[in-house]
Amino acid sequence: MAAPYTALDIAASRATNGAIMKTKWVCWGFLTLAIVTEVAGTSMMSVFSEDNWLKYLMLYAFIGTSYYFLAKAAKRIPIGIAYALWEGLGISLIALVGIFWLGQIPSLLTAIGLMLAIVGIVMVTLGEEQSEASASC
């Protein structure tokens, strides 16, 4: 028995006029959405200075959505690569939010560590084997 469709699956199907989304590019799109929603959710921890229910509701919604998209991406992108990119790019982007939006100044060691993380992300991405999985996103 097939898994039930979620609202996001139905919306994605409608957006593509019912076409079956089997390309790996769709999975990379899901991974991008996972990273963006993770950064948005995590950034909310520092953006809202007061504790209120709306902050936590939005935080959980973004993080939950991020895991949903990560799971969709991992159907065709190897989980080690998907998770490394999700976590590495997420950390780097959150650090940039801290620098440019929240005025946080990183130490020299922190800046070097972030640059090394970005180099590692590039190496992992370039080293990915182009294996074709049978599952669609």
C-alpha positions in Angstrom: 0.0 0.0 0.0 1.4 3.4 -1.0 2.0 6.1 1.6 -0.7 8.7 1.7 0.0 12.0 0.0 0.7 15.1 2.0 -0.4 18.6 1.2 3.1 19.4 0.0 3.0 16.4 -2.4 -0.3 17.5 -3.8 0.8 21.1 -4.2 4.0 19.9 -6.0 2.0 17.7 -8.3 -0.3 20.5 -9.2 2.6 22.9 -9.8 4.0 20.5 -12.3 0.6 19.8 -13.9 0.6 16.3 -12.5 3.9 15.3 -13.9 5.8 12.6 -12.1 8.8 14.2 -10.4 11.6 11.7 -10.9 14.6 13.8 -11.7 17.4 14.3 -9.3 17.1 18.0 -9.8 13.8 18.0 -7.9 15.6 16.3 -5.0 18.3 19.1 -5.0 15.4 21.5 -4.9 14.0 19.8 -1.9 17.5 19.9 -0.3 17.7 23.6 -0.9 14.2 24.1 0.7 15.4 22.0 3.6 18.4 24.2 4.1 16.4 27.5 3.8 13.8 26.4 6.2 16.4 25.1 8.7 18.2 28.5 8.6 14.9 30.4 9.0 13.9 28.3 12.0 17.2 28.3 13.7 17.7 32.0 13.1 14.4 32.6 15.0 16.1 31.5 18.2 18.1 34.7 18.3 15.8 37.1 16.4 12.9 37.0 18.8 14.1 38.4 22.2 11.1 37.5 24.2 9.5 34.1 24.8 6.1 33.7 23.3 4.1 31.0 21.8 4.3 32.4 18.2 8.1 32.2 18.2 8.0 28.5 19.2 5.2 27.7 16.8 7.1 29.3 13.9 10.4 27.6 15.0 8.8 24.2 15.1 7.0 24.7 11.8 10.2 25.7 10.0 12.3 22.9 11.6 9.6 20.3 10.9 9.3 21.5 7.3 13.1 21.3 7.0 13.2 17.7 8.1 10.3 16.9 5.7 12.2 18.3 2.7 15.5 16.6 3.9 13.7 13.3 3.9 12.3 13.9 0.4 15.8 14.8 -0.9 17.4 11.8 0.7 15.3 9.5 -1.5 17.7 10.2 -4.4 20.7 12.0 -2.9 22.8 9.7 -0.6 21.9 10.5 3.0 25.5 11.2 4.0 25.8 13.8 1.3 22.4 15.3 1.9 22.9 15.6 5.6 26.4 17.0 5.3 25.2 19.7 2.9 22.1 20.4 5.0 24.1 20.7 8.2 27.2 22.4 6.7 25.4 25.0 4.6 22.9 25.6 7.4 25.7 26.3 9.9 27.5 28.6 7.5 24.3 30.5 6.5 23.2 30.8 10.2 26.7 32.3 11.0 26.2 34.8 8.1 22.8 35.7 9.5 24.5 36.3 12.9 27.2 38.5 11.3 25.1 40.6 8.9 21.7 40.7 10.6 22.4 40.3 14.3 25.8 42.1 14.4 27.8 39.2 15.8 31.5 39.4 15.1 33.2 35.9 14.7 36.7 35.3 16.0 39.5 34.5 13.6 39.3 30.8 14.5 35.6 30.8 13.9 36.0 32.5 10.5 38.7 30.0 9.5 36.4 27.1 10.7 33.5 28.4 8.6 35.8 28.6 5.5 37.0 25.1 6.1 33.4 23.9 6.4 32.6 25.5 3.1 35.6 23.9 1.5 34.5 20.6 2.9 31.0 21.1 1.5 32.4 21.8 -1.9 34.6 18.7 -1.7 31.7 16.4 -0.6 29.5 17.8 -3.4 32.2 17.3 -6.1 33.0 13.9 -4.8 29.4 12.6 -5.0 29.0 9.6 -7.1 26.4 10.0 -9.8 24.5 6.9 -8.8 21.0 6.6 -10.0 18.5 5.4 -7.4 15.2 4.0 -8.5 13.1 6.0 -6.0 11.7 9.4 -7.0 11.6 12.4 -4.7 
